[in-house]
Amino acid sequence: MGIDVAKKTFDAAVWTRLGPGEERSSRTLPTHSFPRTPDGVAACLAWAQPYATNSPLSAVMEATGKYSIEIAQWLVATEPTVEPAIINPRLAKAFAESLSVNNRNDKTDARTLARYGAERQPAPFALPTPEMQQLRDLARYRQSLVEDLTEEKNRAGEGAVAATVRRIRTRRMSQLERDIARIEKEIRNSLKKLPELQGDVDKLDGIFGVGWVTAVTVIAELGDLRRFKRARQLTAFAGLAPTSHDSGTSVHRKSHTSKNGSTRVRRVLYLAAIAAIRGDNDFAELYYRMTAAGKKPMVAIVAVMRKLLLVMRAILISGKTYNPHQRTSACG
């Protein structure tokens, strides 16, 4: 079942299994619109269930923040056997382009997603616990407040002639600083109630360059790093996996990161990498070794970001504290 999510409604389409030699066009798939509510999800499942005669019903939708997560939660609450997948919108767009879908609307998007789910079999989305969802909301709002404060400080640096503007700007910056402190206090109080999560944050906080904010953001956005069985699964999920494009002897494009994951995670890892290379540790050694070999500074920084994330995973798996010069096998 493909689900195209909007703020108040969603459209669903169903792709059933094909028999030997059968062919089907996405345009013929049954579709229906429902209100984006728990009752709407229940009605959707009742509508779609008759089509799932030979296999269990599953669902796929694009990531639309809380809207898609809420639908995923309602789907599982209504029918626990449904395993909803939430995919990056860039993947859905590329898939639609590969099918030459030019006229896109809610129904055609739902049909395209249904076909994507049938052909690609995306992994089910790891639904956050209520505690993890609260941590994520707090961390994201804190980051939004920090961005607002940075903008105000930048504007203040430009100067203002009107005294009223200066007063309002000063008052606004003070309020933003108080709000940020309040959010951080709430995050710390939430972590105190979750000793295991607090322990993970403390371990990551001990890594050179990481810090408390980075540790909280990574855990809030990516969840338990231990759940990734291989290091590459984690870097791909975070949008830090290197990609290349080579064809024959003439096409050799530069490698780059996939950028399919969380921009929030990449932002804090970038700041952590900048801090890490200023110390005496493996991260700095990696950075200067790469730049000495002729790599551009930004390429080396991305490599440090990737290494930071893998060291975080390794430390949580091993349970050991951070050693700035200790090679760890769990990174592989």
GUTIDO-208001 format. One record per residue (C-alpha): residue number from 1; chain; y, z, x. Coordinates in nm, 4 decimals. Each point is the difference from the previous one (the first is absolute). Layout:
# residues N
<i:NUM | ch:A | py:Y | pz:Z | px:X>
...
***
This chain:
# residues 332
<i:1 | ch:A | py:0.0000 | pz:0.0000 | px:0.0000>
<i:2 | ch:A | py:0.3396 | pz:-0.1001 | px:0.1383>
<i:3 | ch:A | py:0.2966 | pz:0.2131 | px:-0.1050>
<i:4 | ch:A | py:0.3627 | pz:-0.1054 | px:0.0358>
<i:5 | ch:A | py:0.2108 | pz:0.3158 | px:-0.0227>
<i:6 | ch:A | py:0.3544 | pz:0.0355 | px:-0.1322>
<i:7 | ch:A | py:0.2079 | pz:0.3077 | px:-0.0785>
<i:8 | ch:A | py:-0.0893 | pz:0.0287 | px:-0.3687>
<i:9 | ch:A | py:-0.2916 | pz:-0.2400 | px:-0.0462>
<i:10 | ch:A | py:-0.2815 | pz:-0.1686 | px:0.1871>
<i:11 | ch:A | py:-0.2005 | pz:-0.3190 | px:-0.0451>
<i:12 | ch:A | py:-0.3742 | pz:-0.0099 | px:0.0609>
<i:13 | ch:A | py:-0.2370 | pz:-0.2904 | px:0.0558>
<i:14 | ch:A | py:-0.3779 | pz:0.0036 | px:0.0399>
<i:15 | ch:A | py:-0.2143 | pz:-0.2095 | px:0.2342>
<i:16 | ch:A | py:-0.3694 | pz:0.0195 | px:-0.0809>
<i:17 | ch:A | py:-0.2871 | pz:-0.0889 | px:0.2327>
<i:18 | ch:A | py:-0.0839 | pz:-0.3694 | px:0.0291>
<i:19 | ch:A | py:-0.3522 | pz:-0.1304 | px:-0.0319>
<i:20 | ch:A | py:-0.1547 | pz:-0.2510 | px:0.2431>
<i:21 | ch:A | py:0.1972 | pz:-0.3233 | px:-0.0016>
<i:22 | ch:A | py:0.2660 | pz:0.1349 | px:-0.2375>
<i:23 | ch:A | py:0.3675 | pz:-0.0684 | px:0.0618>
<i:24 | ch:A | py:0.3047 | pz:0.1591 | px:-0.1564>
<i:25 | ch:A | py:0.3758 | pz:-0.0436 | px:0.0073>
<i:26 | ch:A | py:0.2256 | pz:0.3028 | px:0.0154>
<i:27 | ch:A | py:0.1994 | pz:-0.1487 | px:-0.2886>
<i:28 | ch:A | py:-0.2902 | pz:0.0629 | px:-0.2393>
<i:29 | ch:A | py:-0.0321 | pz:0.3732 | px:0.0667>
<i:30 | ch:A | py:0.0617 | pz:0.2292 | px:-0.2992>
<i:31 | ch:A | py:0.3192 | pz:0.2052 | px:0.0287>
<i:32 | ch:A | py:0.1693 | pz:0.2737 | px:-0.1996>
<i:33 | ch:A | py:0.3141 | pz:0.2155 | px:0.0278>
<i:34 | ch:A | py:-0.0002 | pz:0.3784 | px:-0.0332>
<i:35 | ch:A | py:0.2570 | pz:0.2814 | px:0.0198>
<i:36 | ch:A | py:-0.0011 | pz:0.1738 | px:0.3387>
<i:37 | ch:A | py:-0.1223 | pz:0.3312 | px:-0.1369>
<i:38 | ch:A | py:-0.3323 | pz:0.1883 | px:0.0051>
<i:39 | ch:A | py:-0.0705 | pz:-0.1279 | px:-0.3524>
<i:40 | ch:A | py:0.0831 | pz:-0.3520 | px:0.1136>
<i:41 | ch:A | py:-0.2491 | pz:0.0296 | px:0.2855>
<i:42 | ch:A | py:-0.2666 | pz:0.1297 | px:-0.2380>
<i:43 | ch:A | py:0.0651 | pz:-0.2952 | px:-0.2325>
<i:44 | ch:A | py:-0.0204 | pz:-0.2379 | px:0.2959>
<i:45 | ch:A | py:-0.3401 | pz:0.1349 | px:0.1054>
<i:46 | ch:A | py:-0.1287 | pz:-0.0280 | px:-0.3567>
<i:47 | ch:A | py:0.1233 | pz:-0.3624 | px:-0.0103>
<i:48 | ch:A | py:-0.1476 | pz:-0.0930 | px:0.3394>
<i:49 | ch:A | py:-0.3346 | pz:0.1808 | px:-0.0256>
<i:50 | ch:A | py:-0.1779 | pz:-0.2667 | px:-0.2119>
<i:51 | ch:A | py:0.0632 | pz:-0.2527 | px:0.2780>
<i:52 | ch:A | py:-0.1756 | pz:0.2221 | px:0.2571>
<i:53 | ch:A | py:-0.3507 | pz:-0.0662 | px:-0.1279>
<i:54 | ch:A | py:-0.1899 | pz:-0.0408 | px:0.3268>
<i:55 | ch:A | py:0.2007 | pz:0.2117 | px:0.2433>
<i:56 | ch:A | py:0.2223 | pz:0.3093 | px:0.0041>
<i:57 | ch:A | py:0.3665 | pz:-0.0546 | px:-0.0678>
<i:58 | ch:A | py:0.2418 | pz:0.0204 | px:0.2952>
<i:59 | ch:A | py:0.3720 | pz:-0.0667 | px:0.0288>
<i:60 | ch:A | py:0.2554 | pz:-0.1254 | px:0.2510>
<i:61 | ch:A | py:0.3806 | pz:0.0131 | px:-0.0088>
<i:62 | ch:A | py:0.2957 | pz:-0.0393 | px:0.2322>
<i:63 | ch:A | py:0.1694 | pz:0.3037 | px:0.1532>
<i:64 | ch:A | py:0.3017 | pz:0.0861 | px:-0.2153>
<i:65 | ch:A | py:0.0583 | pz:0.3586 | px:0.1071>
<i:66 | ch:A | py:-0.0622 | pz:0.2666 | px:-0.2614>
<i:67 | ch:A | py:-0.0590 | pz:-0.2543 | px:-0.2779>
<i:68 | ch:A | py:-0.3208 | pz:-0.1399 | px:0.1515>
<i:69 | ch:A | py:-0.1163 | pz:0.3427 | px:0.1212>
<i:70 | ch:A | py:0.0423 | pz:0.1460 | px:-0.3491>
<i:71 | ch:A | py:-0.2048 | pz:-0.2808 | px:-0.1545>
<i:72 | ch:A | py:-0.2699 | pz:0.0513 | px:0.2624>
<i:73 | ch:A | py:-0.0089 | pz:0.3713 | px:-0.0827>
<i:74 | ch:A | py:-0.0184 | pz:-0.0693 | px:-0.3749>
<i:75 | ch:A | py:-0.2788 | pz:-0.2550 | px:0.0523>
<i:76 | ch:A | py:-0.2153 | pz:0.2478 | px:0.1925>
<i:77 | ch:A | py:0.0790 | pz:0.2826 | px:-0.2433>
<i:78 | ch:A | py:-0.1050 | pz:-0.2171 | px:-0.2965>
<i:79 | ch:A | py:-0.3010 | pz:-0.1660 | px:0.1635>
<i:80 | ch:A | py:-0.1136 | pz:0.1612 | px:0.3298>
<i:81 | ch:A | py:-0.2231 | pz:-0.2967 | px:0.0898>
<i:82 | ch:A | py:0.3011 | pz:-0.2300 | px:0.0328>
<i:83 | ch:A | py:0.1071 | pz:-0.0272 | px:0.3637>
<i:84 | ch:A | py:0.3575 | pz:-0.1368 | px:0.0004>
<i:85 | ch:A | py:0.1299 | pz:-0.1773 | px:0.3102>
<i:86 | ch:A | py:0.3693 | pz:-0.0203 | px:0.0865>
<i:87 | ch:A | py:0.0908 | pz:-0.2853 | px:0.2361>
<i:88 | ch:A | py:0.3084 | pz:-0.1006 | px:0.1948>
<i:89 | ch:A | py:0.2163 | pz:-0.2415 | px:-0.2084>
<i:90 | ch:A | py:0.0135 | pz:-0.2341 | px:0.3009>
<i:91 | ch:A | py:-0.3768 | pz:-0.0515 | px:-0.0251>
<i:92 | ch:A | py:0.0250 | pz:-0.0783 | px:-0.3716>
<i:93 | ch:A | py:0.2835 | pz:-0.2455 | px:0.0631>
<i:94 | ch:A | py:-0.1885 | pz:-0.1779 | px:0.2772>
<i:95 | ch:A | py:-0.3108 | pz:-0.0219 | px:-0.2198>
<i:96 | ch:A | py:0.2036 | pz:-0.1484 | px:-0.2874>
<i:97 | ch:A | py:0.1507 | pz:-0.2568 | px:0.2377>
<i:98 | ch:A | py:-0.3467 | pz:-0.0935 | px:0.1224>
<i:99 | ch:A | py:-0.0909 | pz:-0.0787 | px:-0.3633>
<i:100 | ch:A | py:0.3209 | pz:-0.2041 | px:-0.0455>
<i:101 | ch:A | py:0.1202 | pz:0.2361 | px:-0.2737>
<i:102 | ch:A | py:0.3619 | pz:-0.1096 | px:-0.0394>
<i:103 | ch:A | py:0.1036 | pz:0.1266 | px:-0.3433>
<i:104 | ch:A | py:-0.0428 | pz:0.3752 | px:0.0288>
<i:105 | ch:A | py:0.0377 | pz:0.2472 | px:-0.2851>
<i:106 | ch:A | py:-0.1679 | pz:0.3267 | px:-0.0965>
<i:107 | ch:A | py:-0.3080 | pz:-0.1677 | px:-0.1482>
<i:108 | ch:A | py:-0.0547 | pz:-0.2478 | px:0.2842>
<i:109 | ch:A | py:0.0465 | pz:0.2828 | px:0.2535>
<i:110 | ch:A | py:-0.2646 | pz:0.2070 | px:-0.1804>
<i:111 | ch:A | py:-0.2378 | pz:-0.2969 | px:0.0034>
<i:112 | ch:A | py:0.0628 | pz:-0.0608 | px:0.3704>
<i:113 | ch:A | py:-0.0656 | pz:0.3664 | px:0.0769>
<i:114 | ch:A | py:-0.3246 | pz:-0.0094 | px:-0.2012>
<i:115 | ch:A | py:-0.1191 | pz:-0.2966 | px:0.2062>
<i:116 | ch:A | py:0.1121 | pz:0.1699 | px:0.3213>
<i:117 | ch:A | py:-0.2052 | pz:0.3063 | px:-0.0890>
<i:118 | ch:A | py:-0.3085 | pz:-0.2070 | px:-0.0799>
<i:119 | ch:A | py:0.0181 | pz:-0.2055 | px:0.3196>
<i:120 | ch:A | py:0.1341 | pz:0.2494 | px:0.2540>
<i:121 | ch:A | py:-0.1509 | pz:0.3261 | px:-0.1298>
<i:122 | ch:A | py:0.2845 | pz:0.2250 | px:0.1269>
<i:123 | ch:A | py:-0.0837 | pz:0.3591 | px:0.0884>
<i:124 | ch:A | py:0.0780 | pz:0.2626 | px:-0.2670>
<i:125 | ch:A | py:0.3291 | pz:0.1834 | px:0.0344>
<i:126 | ch:A | py:-0.0255 | pz:0.3596 | px:0.1211>
<i:127 | ch:A | py:0.1773 | pz:0.1829 | px:-0.2795>
<i:128 | ch:A | py:0.2211 | pz:0.2820 | px:0.1300>
<i:129 | ch:A | py:-0.0616 | pz:0.3537 | px:-0.1178>
<i:130 | ch:A | py:0.2843 | pz:0.1614 | px:-0.1967>
<i:131 | ch:A | py:0.0871 | pz:0.2041 | px:0.3114>
<i:132 | ch:A | py:0.0071 | pz:-0.3105 | px:0.2204>
<i:133 | ch:A | py:0.2069 | pz:-0.1880 | px:-0.2585>
<i:134 | ch:A | py:0.2522 | pz:0.2839 | px:-0.0036>
<i:135 | ch:A | py:0.0174 | pz:-0.0040 | px:0.3804>
<i:136 | ch:A | py:0.0524 | pz:-0.3767 | px:-0.0052>
<i:137 | ch:A | py:0.2777 | pz:0.0243 | px:-0.2604>
<i:138 | ch:A | py:0.1794 | pz:0.2700 | px:0.1991>
<i:139 | ch:A | py:-0.0348 | pz:-0.1864 | px:0.3306>
<i:140 | ch:A | py:0.1230 | pz:-0.3269 | px:-0.1492>
<i:141 | ch:A | py:0.2986 | pz:0.1626 | px:-0.1698>
<i:142 | ch:A | py:0.0909 | pz:0.1785 | px:0.3222>
<i:143 | ch:A | py:-0.0014 | pz:-0.3325 | px:0.1816>
<i:144 | ch:A | py:0.2216 | pz:-0.1514 | px:-0.2698>
<i:145 | ch:A | py:0.2486 | pz:0.2860 | px:0.0382>
<i:146 | ch:A | py:0.0015 | pz:-0.0398 | px:0.3785>
<i:147 | ch:A | py:0.0787 | pz:-0.3705 | px:-0.0397>
<i:148 | ch:A | py:0.2877 | pz:0.0838 | px:-0.2379>
<i:149 | ch:A | py:0.1356 | pz:0.2536 | px:0.2484>
<i:150 | ch:A | py:-0.0197 | pz:-0.2507 | px:0.2851>
<i:151 | ch:A | py:0.1950 | pz:-0.2543 | px:-0.2035>
<i:152 | ch:A | py:0.2700 | pz:0.2561 | px:-0.0778>
<i:153 | ch:A | py:0.0278 | pz:0.0985 | px:0.3663>
<i:154 | ch:A | py:0.0294 | pz:-0.3649 | px:0.1007>
<i:155 | ch:A | py:0.2771 | pz:-0.0552 | px:-0.2525>
<i:156 | ch:A | py:0.1737 | pz:0.3177 | px:0.1155>
<i:157 | ch:A | py:-0.0005 | pz:-0.1391 | px:0.3530>
<i:158 | ch:A | py:0.2031 | pz:-0.2962 | px:-0.1210>
<i:159 | ch:A | py:0.2776 | pz:0.2332 | px:-0.1112>
<i:160 | ch:A | py:0.1824 | pz:0.0184 | px:-0.3320>
<i:161 | ch:A | py:0.3713 | pz:0.0028 | px:-0.0705>
<i:162 | ch:A | py:-0.0182 | pz:0.1655 | px:-0.3421>
<i:163 | ch:A | py:-0.0312 | pz:0.3788 | px:0.0215>
<i:164 | ch:A | py:-0.1929 | pz:0.0032 | px:-0.3296>
<i:165 | ch:A | py:-0.2670 | pz:-0.2279 | px:0.1451>
<i:166 | ch:A | py:-0.0364 | pz:0.2227 | px:0.3051>
<i:167 | ch:A | py:-0.0383 | pz:0.3117 | px:-0.2129>
<i:168 | ch:A | py:-0.2594 | pz:-0.1562 | px:-0.2316>
<i:169 | ch:A | py:-0.1910 | pz:-0.1409 | px:0.2955>
<i:170 | ch:A | py:-0.0081 | pz:0.3363 | px:0.1770>
<i:171 | ch:A | py:-0.1115 | pz:0.1745 | px:-0.3180>
<i:172 | ch:A | py:-0.2705 | pz:-0.2596 | px:-0.0597>
<i:173 | ch:A | py:-0.1371 | pz:0.0307 | px:0.3536>
<i:174 | ch:A | py:-0.0139 | pz:0.3779 | px:-0.0316>
<i:175 | ch:A | py:-0.1856 | pz:-0.0293 | px:-0.3303>
<i:176 | ch:A | py:-0.2491 | pz:-0.2484 | px:0.1476>
<i:177 | ch:A | py:-0.0675 | pz:0.2345 | px:0.2921>
<i:178 | ch:A | py:-0.0645 | pz:0.2869 | px:-0.2425>
<i:179 | ch:A | py:-0.2320 | pz:-0.2176 | px:-0.2102>
<i:180 | ch:A | py:-0.1965 | pz:-0.1092 | px:0.3075>
<i:181 | ch:A | py:-0.0415 | pz:0.3621 | px:0.1086>
<i:182 | ch:A | py:-0.1161 | pz:0.0914 | px:-0.3508>
<i:183 | ch:A | py:-0.2582 | pz:-0.2807 | px:-0.0053>
<i:184 | ch:A | py:-0.1301 | pz:0.0993 | px:0.3438>
<i:185 | ch:A | py:-0.0355 | pz:0.3605 | px:-0.1173>
<i:186 | ch:A | py:-0.1966 | pz:-0.1194 | px:-0.3027>
<i:187 | ch:A | py:-0.2286 | pz:-0.2093 | px:0.2236>
<i:188 | ch:A | py:-0.0680 | pz:0.3024 | px:0.2220>
<i:189 | ch:A | py:-0.0726 | pz:0.2171 | px:-0.3044>
<i:190 | ch:A | py:-0.2413 | pz:-0.2640 | px:-0.1332>
<i:191 | ch:A | py:-0.1831 | pz:-0.0156 | px:0.3337>
<i:192 | ch:A | py:-0.0385 | pz:0.3801 | px:0.0082>
<i:193 | ch:A | py:-0.2098 | pz:-0.0289 | px:-0.3152>
<i:194 | ch:A | py:-0.2272 | pz:-0.2563 | px:0.1687>
<i:195 | ch:A | py:-0.1268 | pz:0.1568 | px:0.3254>
<i:196 | ch:A | py:-0.2114 | pz:-0.3013 | px:0.1026>
<i:197 | ch:A | py:0.2902 | pz:-0.2393 | px:-0.0464>
<i:198 | ch:A | py:0.2319 | pz:0.2430 | px:0.1809>
<i:199 | ch:A | py:-0.2477 | pz:0.0047 | px:0.2884>
<i:200 | ch:A | py:-0.0001 | pz:-0.3807 | px:0.0193>
<i:201 | ch:A | py:0.3811 | pz:-0.0103 | px:0.0052>
<i:202 | ch:A | py:0.0100 | pz:0.2637 | px:0.2751>
<i:203 | ch:A | py:-0.2470 | pz:-0.1976 | px:0.2152>
<i:204 | ch:A | py:0.1974 | pz:-0.3226 | px:-0.0360>
<i:205 | ch:A | py:0.3293 | pz:0.1822 | px:0.0556>
<i:206 | ch:A | py:-0.1265 | pz:0.0942 | px:0.3455>
<i:207 | ch:A | py:-0.0200 | pz:-0.3625 | px:0.1167>
<i:208 | ch:A | py:0.2856 | pz:-0.0948 | px:0.2328>
<i:209 | ch:A | py:0.2633 | pz:-0.1917 | px:-0.1995>
<i:210 | ch:A | py:-0.1590 | pz:0.0504 | px:-0.3412>
<i:211 | ch:A | py:0.1711 | pz:0.3059 | px:-0.1465>
<i:212 | ch:A | py:-0.0304 | pz:0.1626 | px:-0.3397>
<i:213 | ch:A | py:0.1669 | pz:-0.2738 | px:-0.2072>
<i:214 | ch:A | py:-0.2188 | pz:-0.2741 | px:0.1467>
<i:215 | ch:A | py:-0.3150 | pz:0.2085 | px:-0.0507>
<i:216 | ch:A | py:0.0850 | pz:0.0688 | px:-0.3652>
<i:217 | ch:A | py:0.0930 | pz:-0.3642 | px:-0.0679>
<i:218 | ch:A | py:-0.3173 | pz:-0.1426 | px:0.1539>
<i:219 | ch:A | py:-0.2266 | pz:0.2377 | px:-0.1913>
<i:220 | ch:A | py:0.1938 | pz:-0.0426 | px:-0.3260>
<i:221 | ch:A | py:-0.0116 | pz:-0.3804 | px:0.0201>
<i:222 | ch:A | py:-0.3415 | pz:-0.0625 | px:0.1573>
<i:223 | ch:A | py:-0.1960 | pz:0.3031 | px:-0.1174>
<i:224 | ch:A | py:-0.2792 | pz:0.1499 | px:0.2099>
<i:225 | ch:A | py:-0.0226 | pz:-0.2129 | px:0.3155>
<i:226 | ch:A | py:-0.3621 | pz:0.1064 | px:0.0427>
<i:227 | ch:A | py:-0.1031 | pz:-0.2204 | px:-0.2931>
<i:228 | ch:A | py:0.0493 | pz:-0.3124 | px:0.2120>
<i:229 | ch:A | py:-0.3385 | pz:-0.0573 | px:0.1638>
<i:230 | ch:A | py:0.1411 | pz:-0.2325 | px:0.2656>
<i:231 | ch:A | py:0.3328 | pz:0.0020 | px:0.1810>
<i:232 | ch:A | py:0.0769 | pz:-0.3579 | px:-0.0979>
<i:233 | ch:A | py:-0.0354 | pz:0.0871 | px:-0.3681>
<i:234 | ch:A | py:0.2807 | pz:0.2516 | px:0.0419>
<i:235 | ch:A | py:0.2341 | pz:-0.2301 | px:0.1941>
<i:236 | ch:A | py:-0.0587 | pz:-0.2781 | px:-0.2520>
<i:237 | ch:A | py:0.0667 | pz:0.2353 | px:-0.2921>
<i:238 | ch:A | py:0.3241 | pz:0.1149 | px:0.1640>
<i:239 | ch:A | py:0.1116 | pz:-0.3570 | px:0.0744>
<i:240 | ch:A | py:-0.0269 | pz:0.0403 | px:0.3784>
<i:241 | ch:A | py:-0.3012 | pz:-0.2196 | px:0.0687>
<i:242 | ch:A | py:0.0813 | pz:-0.2854 | px:0.2412>
<i:243 | ch:A | py:-0.0456 | pz:-0.3494 | px:-0.1424>
<i:244 | ch:A | py:-0.0114 | pz:-0.3358 | px:0.1731>
<i:245 | ch:A | py:0.0081 | pz:-0.3666 | px:-0.0996>
<i:246 | ch:A | py:-0.1801 | pz:-0.2404 | px:0.2324>
<i:247 | ch:A | py:-0.1300 | pz:-0.3451 | px:-0.0844>
<i:248 | ch:A | py:-0.1530 | pz:-0.2388 | px:0.2472>
<i:249 | ch:A | py:0.1888 | pz:-0.0488 | px:0.3226>
<i:250 | ch:A | py:0.3481 | pz:-0.0561 | px:-0.1424>
<i:251 | ch:A | py:0.0698 | pz:0.2840 | px:-0.2462>
<i:252 | ch:A | py:0.0471 | pz:0.3371 | px:0.1688>
<i:253 | ch:A | py:0.2447 | pz:0.2138 | px:-0.1947>
<i:254 | ch:A | py:0.1105 | pz:0.3382 | px:0.1250>
<i:255 | ch:A | py:-0.1998 | pz:0.3010 | px:-0.1152>
<i:256 | ch:A | py:0.1744 | pz:0.2315 | px:-0.2461>
<i:257 | ch:A | py:-0.0766 | pz:0.2963 | px:-0.2214>
<i:258 | ch:A | py:-0.1269 | pz:-0.0635 | px:-0.3519>
<i:259 | ch:A | py:0.2625 | pz:0.2235 | px:-0.1706>
<i:260 | ch:A | py:-0.2183 | pz:0.0279 | px:-0.3115>
<i:261 | ch:A | py:0.0115 | pz:0.3799 | px:-0.0126>
<i:262 | ch:A | py:0.2579 | pz:0.2685 | px:-0.0616>
<i:263 | ch:A | py:0.3479 | pz:-0.0710 | px:0.1343>
<i:264 | ch:A | py:0.0646 | pz:0.3759 | px:-0.0162>
<i:265 | ch:A | py:-0.2826 | pz:0.0671 | px:0.2450>
<i:266 | ch:A | py:0.1150 | pz:-0.2733 | px:0.2382>
<i:267 | ch:A | py:0.3560 | pz:0.1342 | px:-0.0113>
<i:268 | ch:A | py:-0.0950 | pz:0.3540 | px:0.1051>
<i:269 | ch:A | py:-0.2508 | pz:-0.1267 | px:0.2569>
<i:270 | ch:A | py:0.2717 | pz:-0.2141 | px:0.1559>
<i:271 | ch:A | py:0.2255 | pz:0.3037 | px:0.0414>
<i:272 | ch:A | py:-0.2948 | pz:0.2014 | px:0.1329>
<i:273 | ch:A | py:-0.0793 | pz:-0.2743 | px:0.2530>
<i:274 | ch:A | py:0.3604 | pz:-0.0066 | px:0.1242>
<i:275 | ch:A | py:-0.0200 | pz:0.3765 | px:0.0553>
<i:276 | ch:A | py:-0.3482 | pz:-0.0125 | px:0.1534>
<i:277 | ch:A | py:0.0815 | pz:-0.2467 | px:0.2782>
<i:278 | ch:A | py:0.2674 | pz:0.2365 | px:0.1307>
<i:279 | ch:A | py:-0.2621 | pz:0.2531 | px:0.1081>
<i:280 | ch:A | py:-0.2812 | pz:0.0261 | px:0.2525>
<i:281 | ch:A | py:-0.3013 | pz:-0.1086 | px:-0.2048>
<i:282 | ch:A | py:-0.2405 | pz:-0.2843 | px:-0.0736>
<i:283 | ch:A | py:0.2454 | pz:-0.1596 | px:-0.2429>
<i:284 | ch:A | py:0.2667 | pz:-0.0376 | px:0.2676>
<i:285 | ch:A | py:-0.2607 | pz:-0.1277 | px:0.2450>
<i:286 | ch:A | py:-0.1084 | pz:-0.2668 | px:-0.2495>
<i:287 | ch:A | py:0.3588 | pz:-0.1060 | px:-0.0714>
<i:288 | ch:A | py:0.1066 | pz:-0.0362 | px:0.3641>
<i:289 | ch:A | py:-0.3270 | pz:-0.1654 | px:0.0992>
<i:290 | ch:A | py:0.0500 | pz:-0.2662 | px:-0.2686>
<i:291 | ch:A | py:0.3680 | pz:-0.0624 | px:0.0763>
<i:292 | ch:A | py:-0.0788 | pz:-0.0195 | px:0.3723>
<i:293 | ch:A | py:-0.2568 | pz:-0.2661 | px:-0.0835>
<i:294 | ch:A | py:0.2700 | pz:-0.2069 | px:-0.1701>
<i:295 | ch:A | py:-0.0446 | pz:0.1041 | px:-0.3630>
<i:296 | ch:A | py:0.3149 | pz:0.0298 | px:-0.2080>
<i:297 | ch:A | py:0.1134 | pz:0.3592 | px:-0.0687>
<i:298 | ch:A | py:-0.0568 | pz:-0.0351 | px:-0.3756>
<i:299 | ch:A | py:-0.3568 | pz:-0.1213 | px:0.0543>
<i:300 | ch:A | py:-0.0639 | pz:0.3045 | px:0.2189>
<i:301 | ch:A | py:0.1571 | pz:0.2319 | px:-0.2594>
<i:302 | ch:A | py:-0.2317 | pz:-0.1368 | px:-0.2721>
<i:303 | ch:A | py:-0.2962 | pz:0.0622 | px:0.2315>
<i:304 | ch:A | py:0.1179 | pz:0.3606 | px:0.0416>
<i:305 | ch:A | py:0.0346 | pz:0.0342 | px:-0.3778>
<i:306 | ch:A | py:-0.3571 | pz:-0.1197 | px:-0.0398>
<i:307 | ch:A | py:-0.1226 | pz:0.2399 | px:0.2685>
<i:308 | ch:A | py:0.1862 | pz:0.2906 | px:-0.1598>
<i:309 | ch:A | py:-0.1736 | pz:-0.0634 | px:-0.3304>
<i:310 | ch:A | py:-0.3413 | pz:-0.0240 | px:0.1647>
<i:311 | ch:A | py:0.0575 | pz:0.3208 | px:0.1956>
<i:312 | ch:A | py:0.0876 | pz:0.1724 | px:-0.3297>
<i:313 | ch:A | py:-0.3299 | pz:-0.1138 | px:-0.1479>
<i:314 | ch:A | py:-0.1901 | pz:0.1001 | px:0.3158>
<i:315 | ch:A | py:0.1470 | pz:0.3508 | px:0.0014>
<i:316 | ch:A | py:-0.0843 | pz:0.0597 | px:-0.3658>
<i:317 | ch:A | py:-0.3557 | pz:-0.1251 | px:0.0539>
<i:318 | ch:A | py:-0.0586 | pz:0.2049 | px:0.3144>
<i:319 | ch:A | py:0.1934 | pz:0.3089 | px:-0.1096>
<i:320 | ch:A | py:0.1431 | pz:0.0302 | px:0.3515>
<i:321 | ch:A | py:0.3642 | pz:0.0549 | px:0.0889>
<i:322 | ch:A | py:0.2089 | pz:-0.2739 | px:0.1584>
<i:323 | ch:A | py:-0.0260 | pz:-0.0557 | px:0.3746>
<i:324 | ch:A | py:0.2658 | pz:-0.2431 | px:0.1338>
<i:325 | ch:A | py:-0.2367 | pz:-0.1402 | px:0.2642>
<i:326 | ch:A | py:-0.3408 | pz:0.0204 | px:-0.1678>
<i:327 | ch:A | py:-0.1742 | pz:-0.3231 | px:-0.0992>
<i:328 | ch:A | py:-0.1837 | pz:0.0453 | px:-0.3275>
<i:329 | ch:A | py:-0.3002 | pz:-0.2007 | px:-0.1174>
<i:330 | ch:A | py:0.0861 | pz:0.0477 | px:-0.3683>
<i:331 | ch:A | py:0.2749 | pz:-0.2598 | px:0.0370>
<i:332 | ch:A | py:-0.2599 | pz:-0.2750 | px:0.0181>
***
